[in-house]
Amino acid sequence: MSAMLQSFAYRLSSFLRDHKKLLRNLQWCVVGIYFFLILVPAALPLPGNSAHIFSNLTIFAQFAFWGIWWPFVLVSMPLMGRAWCGWFCPEGMLSEWASEHGRGHAIPKWMRWGGWPFVAFALTTVYGQLVSVYQYPWAVLAVLGGSTAAAMVIGYLYGRNKRVWCKYLCPVNGVFQLLAKLAPWHYKVSEDAWRHPVRRIETVNCAPLVPLRHMKGATDCHMCGRCADYRGAIALTTRSPEEEIVDVAQNSGWQTALIVWGLMGIAVGAFLWSASPWFVSLKQGMAEWLVNRDIFWPLEQNAPWFILTHYPEVNDSFSWLDGFTILLFIFGTALVTGGALWLSLQCIQKVVGKTFIDAANTVVQALIPLAGVGVFLGLSATTITLLRNDGIPTGWAGPARLALLSCALLWSLRLAWKILQRHQVALRQRLSCMLLLMAGLAPFTYAWLLFFVIW
């Protein structure tokens, strides 16, 4: 079986390397579909209550983007690595194309800052909630279209034939980096073969700016196949999905921030607020406080659509109080779920002491499966809602969600145990660390139970 998979990997990587023009044409087709789904619905009237997925283009585009496209792009990362980025992504394609015809300036220092993946993800997530990006085509145009325009501008200004946007500023780059660590495929580099090349020593353009000779794992690789068999040293290879997290363990403080405060904090609040009775109670309480003091401007619904949701023609407009309450709920949730997890990681670091110097930033990598499943479940809530509105039975969704969340939790705990074991943490300390980790995960797990079961 292993030989068959390796043979398939070799043929696939060779095909990708030798058919770059075919891959480019495929990417242009995706770009065309992408622009059609972004631009055309924005020019149409908003759909009425009787509109359905296959009877209204706006609802169909909504389902395509948020019901199918983004949830299953996330699924593709632990299955095939960042193949989406290298084979299909319209932003990556357009950014590289703009770079081919651009100024070719040096990449500025500010752009290389390691915190952009976290900051871009957080800002995009929060802004999308304020403008109701899952519901309205103008919000989609602002968020996705704005991101694409920025990618093209960055590509035009910086680099030459490169994907500078993807490397440094893409809002989902950090998420994709994390999930790709679970992929059972990666381009493996043989240092010995690199030093003694036997073939293919011509230059290779690595668009996502990966240092090929020192490439470890699948974090930054876009799986485009351009470097396949380069110098006889690079080959698409099968591996255990746990290998990169347990053995390679490339990590940083910013990746920790993205997992703890981003995926398991801000994202949870962003998905939960619209279903939470606590949100309603909080808003009502603040509204009463304002009215009792004759402060009425926060209750006005006069913000433009690109700041807060404003579609009076369908009776859906946010007041300034709505926007403030959304922010308060999202960051409050992040403080509870992310804060509990961060505290447990600090306690784990204290338990292991000098035995495992970077324990917090390394153990947190074990939570990638759980964090990824949480984001997938949040996005798939739109899928379930749209299917239910079209009369399609969705009774299977609840058990499926709980099963997926349980499997991800167990896998993350298994990875954490293996990481502690690999770093030779004593058994008693290991058990203490696992108890601390489970305690830190309790608010996160409870939040999803509230969303799927209680609310």
N, C-alpha and C positions, 0 to 999 in steps of 0.2 A: 504493500500500500504506500509506504514511504517513497519507494522508488518511482511509483506511478505519479505521485504528487510532485516529486522533484522534476520528473520528465515534463509534466504539464507546465510547471513554473518556468523551465528553460524555454519551452516553445512559446509560452505567452510573452516572456520578456524579449525574446528574439523578434517576435511578431511586432511588438510595440516599437522596438528600436528600428526595425526595417520599414515600418509603414507610418512614419511621422506625418506624411501628408494626409493619409486617411484619417488619422486621429485629429488633425487640425480641422478637417472638413466636418467631422462629427461634432467638434466643439463649436464650430460656426452654426451648425444646426441647432444646438442647445441654446446658443445666444439668441437665435431668431425666435425660438419658442419662449424663452425667458422675457424678451422685450415685448412679445405679443401679450403675454399674461400680465405684464406690468402696465403697459401703456393703454391697451384697448379698454379694459374694465374701468380705468380712470376717466375715460371719455364717455362712459355710459351712465344713464341714470341709476341711482341706487335701487337695488332690488326690493320688491315688496315681500310681504309675509308669505305669499304663495309661491315664491321662487324656489327652485330646487337645483340640485347639482347639475343635472343634465338638461335643464330647461332655461338656465340663465348663465351667461358667460361669467359674470362677476362672482357668483357662488361657485362656479366650476373652478375659476382661478383661485379663489379662497381655499377650496378643497385641495387643489393641486399643490399650492405653496405650503400651506400649514397642515393639511391632512395627510399628504403623501410625501412631497418633496423633502421638507426639512426633517421630519421624523426619521425617514428612511435613509437620508444622507448620514444621520448620526449612526444608524444601524450599520451602514456600510463600513464605517471606520474600524470597528473591531473585527470585521469580517475580511476586509481587503486592504486595510491601511488607508492611506490618503489617496486612493485611486480616484475618488470623486474629484479631488483637487487637480490631479494630473490628466484626467480623461474628459471630464464634463464641465467643470465649474466655469460659468460664464464670466465671472469677475476675474478669475485668474487668467483666462484666455484673453480678455480685453486688456488687462493690465500688461501682459507680456506683449501683445500686439502694439499697444501704444508705446511701450518701451523700445520696440524695434524701430519706430519712426520718430523717437523723441530726442530730447536734448542730451541725455546721457550724463547728467551731472552726478557727482559723487554723492553717496548717501549721507545725509547730515547726521551729526552725532545725536541730536535729539530723537531722531527716528529709531535709533538703535537701543533706546531705553527698554529694559526688560519688563517694565510694568505695563506696556501697552496692551498685551493680550487680556489682562485682567480688567484694565480701565475701559477698553473698547467694548468688552463683553458686558460689563456692568452698565455702562451708559446706554448701549443699544437696547439692552433688556428693559431697563427702566423707561426709556423714552418710548419704546414700543407699546408699553402698557398705557402710558399717558395719552397716546394718540389712537389707541385701539387698533394696532396693526393687524391683528388676526381677523378683524371684521370689515375694514374699509379699504378700498383700492387706493385712495389718495394717501392714506397712511403707509400702505405698501410702497407706493411710489416714493414717498419721502424717505423711508428707512432703507429699503433694498435699492431703489433707484439712486438715492443719495450716496449709498455705499459704493455702488458701481461707478458712478461719476467720479468719486474720490479715487477709486482704484485706477481709473484711466488717467487722471491728472497726475497721480504719483508715478505711474508707469511712464508717462510722457516726460516728466521732469528728471527722474532719477534712474540710474542703472542703464544697461544696454542689453536688450534681449533678456531681461530678467523680470521676476515677479517680486518686486520690492514690496508692494502692498501686501502680498500674501505672507511674506517673511516677517514683517514687522507690525502692520497696522490692521489687518483683517480682523473684524470683531469675533469671528469664530475660530481663528487660527489656534488660540490656546486650547480650546475645547477639542479641536481635531488632533492636536498634538498629544493630548492626554489619551483619547480613545484609541488612537493608532498604536499605542503601546501594547494593546491587547491583540493586535492582528497576528494571525498565524503565518504571515508571510513578511519578509523584509529583504532588502538588497544587502547582502552580506559582503563585507570587504575583507579580502585576504591581504594582510600587510606584507607577507612574504612574496606573494605573487606581484604585488604592487612594486616592490623594490626590484623585481626581476621580470619586467614585462616581456611577454612573448607575442602579443598581438594587440591590435586596436589601440595604438598609442596616439592617434589623432585627438585633437581637442574635443572635449564634450561640453556643451552648454548646459549646465545645471541651472535651470530657470529659478528654482526656489533658493538658490544660494547655499546649498549644502556643501560643506567641505568634504568632498567624496573620500579622500584618503582616510579621514578620521571618522567617517560616518558610523555611528553606533545606533542600532535600533531603527524604528520606523517613524520617529517623532516628526521629523521635518521633511522626509522624503515624500514626493508627490506620485511615486509609482509610475512615472511616465515611460520608463524603460530606455531613456536615452543613453544611460551609462551602462546598460547591460553588456557584460563581457569586456568592459573597458580595461585595457592592459592585461586582460585575462584574470582580473582580480575581483570583479564585482559580479555577483550572481544573485538572482531572485531565489530565495531559499526558504524552505518551511522551517517552522520552529514551534515551540510550545507557546500558547497565548500568555503564559505566566512569566516567560523568560525575561522580558525586558523590565518588568516591574520588580521581580525578585532578584535577578542577577545583574542587570545593567544598572537599574535604579538611578537614571539621570533625573535630577530634581533640582529645584531651586525654591527660594522663598516665595517668588511670584507664582510658581505653580501651586504651592501650598495655598496661597491666597485665593487663587482661582478655584481650587477644589472646595476649600472650607467656606470662604465668604461669597464666592461667585455661584458655583453650581449647587452647593448645599446650603446656601444662604439666600442671596438675592433672587436666584431663580425660583426657589420654593415660594417666597413671598409673592413674586410676580404671577405665579400660577394659581396661588390660593386666594388672593384677595377677592376676586369676582364671585367666588362661591362661599365666602366666609360670612356667617351671621355676626361674627365679632367685628368685621369691617363696617357693617351696617350700624351696629350699636355705637361704635366709635364715632362714626360720622354724625349720627343723630345727636349724640351727646355734645359734640363740638358745635353743631348747628344751634342747639338750644342755648348753649353758653353765649354764642355770638348774638342771637336774637334778644336774649335777656339784657344785653348791654348795648342794644341798638347799633350793632355793627353788621351791616348788611352787604357790603361789597364782596366779601368772600363767597356769598351765595349766588352771585351773578354768573350767568353762563355766556360770557361775552369774549372768551378767549378764542383766538383763531384756531382752525383745525390742526395746524402744524405745531401748536403748543399743547392744546388739550382737545380731546374729542369734541367736535362741534358739528353736528348734523341735525339741525332742527327740523328738517323736512321729514325725518323718520323718528322724531322725538327722542333723540339720543345726543345729549350735550352734557359735558362735564362743567361743573362750577369750579371756581378756584379752590373751594373747600374740598371738592372731590379729588382734585389733583394733589392737594396737600395730604389728604387722608391716604391716598394710594401710596405716596412716598413714605409716609409714616408707617403704614402697614408693611410695606416691602422691607424697609430697613429695620423695622422692629422684629420682623420674622428672621431676617438675617442675623440680627444680634442674638436671638434665642437659639436658633438651630446651629448657625455657624459658631456662635460664641461658646456653646456647650462643647462642640467638637474641638475647637481651638484649645479650650481649657483642658480637655482630656489629653490632647497631644502634649501639652506642656507638662502635665503630670506624668505621662509616659516617659518624657525626657528626663524627669527627675528620678523616676524609678530605675532606669537603666544607667543613669549617670555617665561616667567616663567610658563605660563598656561600649557604648554605641553613641558616638558624639553627635551625629546628625539624625537621631532617631525620629524626631517630630516630622522633619521634611521627607524622610524616607518612608516611614510607616503610613503617612497620609496617601502615598501613591497606591496603597492597597485599596483605597476607597474609590478609585476610578470606576470600577464596574457599577457600584451603587450610585455614584454621582451621575454617571452617564444614563443609567436606567431612570433615575429621577427626572432628568431633562426630557428623555424620550416619553415618559408617561405624561408629563405636563403638556408637551406638544401634541401627543396623541389624543388628549382630551378634546381638542378641536375636531379631530377625525371622528371621534365617537359622537360628538354633538351633531355634526353635519349628517352623519349616517342616520342617527336617530330622527332628525328632522325630516329626512326623506322616507321615513317609515321602515327602515331596515332594522331588524332585530339586533339589539346590542346587549342582550342579557349575559353574553359570554364575557363582556368586557371586565366586569368586576372581579370574577375569579382569575381571569388572565392577568390583570394588573397585580393582584396580590401575589400570585405565583411568581411573576417576573421580579417583583420587588423582593420577595423572600429569597429567590435564587441569587439575586445580585448581592443581597446582604450576606448570605452564607459564603459566596465566593470572595467577597471583600475580607471577611473574617479569616478565611483560609489563607489568602495572600498575606494578610498582616502576620499571621502565625509563622508562615514560611519566611518572611523577611526577618522577623525576630530570631528565628532558628538559624538562618544563614549567618547572622551577625553574632552568633554564639551567646545569645542572652540566656542566662540560667533559667531553668524550668519555672522556679517560683516567681521570678521576675516576669517571665513570659505570661504566666497566668494572670498576674496582677495587671499587666499591660492590656491583656485582652478584656478584662473586666472594666478597666478604665475606658477602653475604646467603645465597648458596648454601651456604657453609660453615656458617653459623648454622642453616640448615634441615636439615643432614645428620642430626643426632641425631633430630629429629622424624620425618623420612622413614624412617629406619632402624627406629624404634620400630614404625611401622605395617607395615613389611616383616616384622619379627619376628612380629607378631601374625597377619598374613595368610598368610605363606609359610613361615617357619622353624619357628614353634611349632605 
